[in-house]
Amino acid sequence: MGQLFQVHNLTKRFGGLTAINNLTFEVEEKEIFSIIGPNGAGKSTVFNCINGLYKPEEGTMLFKKQDLVGKRPDQIASLGIARTFQNLELFANMTTLDNLMLGRHKAMKAGIFSIAGLSIRRSPAAREEMANRRKVEEIIDFLELESARDVYVANLPYGKQKLVELGRALAMEPELILLDEPAAGLTQEEKEEMIYSIRDIRDLLGITVILIEHNMQMVKYISDRILAINFGKMITCGDVEDVLNHPEVISAYLGEETEEDVNTINE
Amino acid sequence: MRDLKTDYFEDIQLFRNKVQLFWCVVLLLFLFSYPFLVKAYYLTVFNLMAVNIIVALGLNLLIGNTGQISLGHAGFVAIGAYTTVLLLKSGVPFIVALIAAAIAAGFFGLLLGIPSLKLEGPYLAIATLAFGLAVTIIIGRMDFLGGRMGFSVPKINLTWTGLNYDRSLYYVILIITIISVFVARNILKSRIGRSFQAIRDSDIAASAIGVNITRYKLYSFAISAFYAGVAGSLWALYLGFINPTLFTFILSINFLAIVVIGGLGFITGSILGAVVMTYLNLQLQNVPDIPVIGPLLQQFSEAFMMPTGITNISWVLTGLILILIVLFEPLGLYGIWLRIRIYWKRWPF
């Protein structure tokens, strides 16, 4: 297995605040790679840099030997990187089907001059539309979204909306998928389903996954390797057990025991 | 079980089922026999409706589907109208003039789209408003465009149809309107239309799935202006004269009102809005003839607004309708239409 994605010395500043500080990590092909860290550690900022929404000040991000720095989000998307968002960025006034069809946007070519043919069954535009529709149906089947197909996304329950967003990312047939807190706000059952879906994405579809997650149980259960960051800096990176038992990781999550705390407890 | 789908093509085909096809054929039969059923005045009414439909289709694509705003569409209509007249005067055949007018308007739409890449909401509204105002002022200052007096539009040669001029013109406008509706509908069903809606709902997500926001925003502005150009071309043709005062700021607002009242984001909405608003605008001019209420309204208007009277009343009523629609039926006339359809489908329950 080769390396699919390398981040080298990534630095992102917002004015005086350094959100990401000299971050370096690699992601292997077909692994589930988790990024953990307390709130405000810069996890989503890493995604926004990879995805092109933010422009990092320093560093390189090599995806299949191409540097992503300076590319537009849509260019990065067409290289084969898909993502979901922490607070859902869905096309709320469109149906599930249209949301997923939008995931096929890059795979389709029909331009303004060929759309008149859309009404003719054998025209290239109509055939392209139907072929991509078939792909979308496969994803609807994969995520069991049949009941939501023709429903406006705004009217779907939160758990289903999360799945639609995942489906939209999958519809792009990416090689790398960035999942920003896929289990946040889900019920226990939905969380379990989400875990199976993410596993299937890797095992059945062969897509590499980078995951941001707060739910440690899930991270522990699902990840191949973990990167822990705090204040934009890497704490440690490596195998699941090593990272989760790392003293700095524990203190970053639970807070450090100060002398004062000990005194309070003793009293 | 009429709506059970068995084929992916059914989602993109023109008519959802035989019932819809039947009613469309009925409507077309009516429209094509219309000139032989009514007086010439009602041909003008239809022409005006058709022009408004075409502008509304384009504007709805921009406002309702892409989520951008334009308060300057009268400017594009003016560009379309003037381009057509200039070309007709120099002896170019109408079909070429029409396409050139649409392309010219589309080009200016593209230019106006550039600020939309940086500006949003109220800022874009002001920028487009300024464009609309500038176009009429510039045209008014150019002598070769007829200046403030404007100029008359040469009649095109339609004798080959074997009908009188008014009727042939009606058919020309009807056919172009049908094509416009068809194209707009297919744009919305295609990946281009979906991208527009993606930009409207979430531009971050749209870019993350690979939609080139710059390109599609410009597309939207250009297509929208293209439609306005076509409409301007046809409008000049049946009015017979044009001058800059036709293309006022109020006209742009009227287009906006049509789209909002009709139903943002829906083609049926554009059509319903244009038909109803055109009809209302014409009918409201007859308000003084209504017994009791008419003179009262006129007195009221003359006392509290402008002495010219009745145009104000029509605007007050338009405003009132706009407020009521936004309050009670956000989907506009299209929403009402939907409810009627659902009611009949479920009848007698």
Interface residues (C-beta under 8 A of the other chain):
Chain A: N51 G52 L53 R72 P73 D74 A77 S78 A82 R83 F85 E89 L90 F91 A92 N93 M94 L97 D98 M101 L102 G103 R104 H105 K106 M108 A110 G111 I112 I115 A116 L118 S119 R121 A125 A126 E129 M130 R133 R134 R168 A169 M172
Chain B: Y8 F9 D11 I12 Q13 L14 F182 V183 N186 I187 K189 S190 R191 I192 R194 S195 Q197 A198 R200 D201 S202 I204 A205 A206 S207 A208 I209 G210 V211 N212 I213 Y219 I223 G265
